[in-house]
């Protein structure tokens, strides 16, 4: 697998992480079957794709980017879906998280 393809796979893995993280809210403690199946499926797919990408990319970079995408995506969707706070300071730190993700990408070999 090429490095470019590994980054694409890692991006998809990060988006799937957002899906399962948000899905956790809808499972209501894994008491709802549909959301629970969705959450567990996207969790497994996300982890699998992270493992595949880390075959090519450094694990520290791959994991950091994966977690960053998931955290940022979950926080942003939390603001829109669950009316979580969107203070200027919170948005500033989400921006810093984006800078960190880009920085990890730019400094990886």
N, C-alpha and C positions, 0 to 999 in steps of 0.2 A: 504494500500500500504506500502511496506517495505521501509526503508531508502535507501537501495541499488537501488531499482526500482525508487525511487524519484530522485536520482542522475542521473540515465540513462535518465529519462524524462527531467530533467533539461539540460543535455548535448544536447539532441535533440532540445529542445527549443532554446538553444544558437545557434546551427547550423542553425536553421530556422531564427533566428534573422539576422545572416550573410546574408542569402538569401534575406530577404526583404530589408535589408539595401543596398545591392548591386543592387537589383532590382529597387530601387528608381532612380538610375542613368539611367537605361534603359527605364523608363516610360516617360522620357522627360516631366516632369511636369504633369504626368497622362494624356498625350495626345495620348499615344500608348496603345491600348486596351489589347493586349496579355501580355506585361510586367506589366501593371497595375493590371490585374487580378491575375497574379502570385504574385506580391508584396503584394496585399491586402490579398490573401489567406494565404501566408506564415506568414504575420503579425498576422492574426487571430489565426493561428495554434500555433505560437510561444507564444503568450499571453496566450492561453488556457493551453498549457503545463506548462508554468511558474506558472499559477494559481494552477494547479494540484500538481506540485512539492512543492509549498509553503504550501500545506496542511500538509505536513510532515516535511519539512525543515524550519528552521527559515527564515523569509521573508528577513531580511537584508543580510543573506548569499546567499539565492537563487537569489535575485535581483542583488546583487553584482557579482556573478558568471555569471549570464545571460548577464548582461551588459558587463562584461569583455570579455566573449567569443565573443559577437557580435562586440565589438570595435576592438578586436585583429584580428578577422577574416576579418572584413571589411577593416581594414588597410592593412593587408597582401594581400588580393585580390586586393585592390586598387593599390598596388605596381605592381602586375602582370598584371592586366587587363587594368588599366588606366594610366600606367607609372607614378604613383605618386612617390615622392621621397623616397629613401631608404638609407638615410644617416646613418652612424654608430650611431649617437646619437638617431635617431628615432628608429632604431632596438634595441638599448639598452633599451629605454623606453617600447617598446613592450615586451622585455624580462622581465622587471619589472612588467608589467601587467600580464604576465604569472605566475610569482612568487606570485603575489597577489591573483590570482585565485586559485592556488594550496594551498596557505596559508589559504584562506577562507574555502576551502574544509577540510583541515587537522584540523582546529580549530573548526569546527562545531560539535555539539553534534549529 
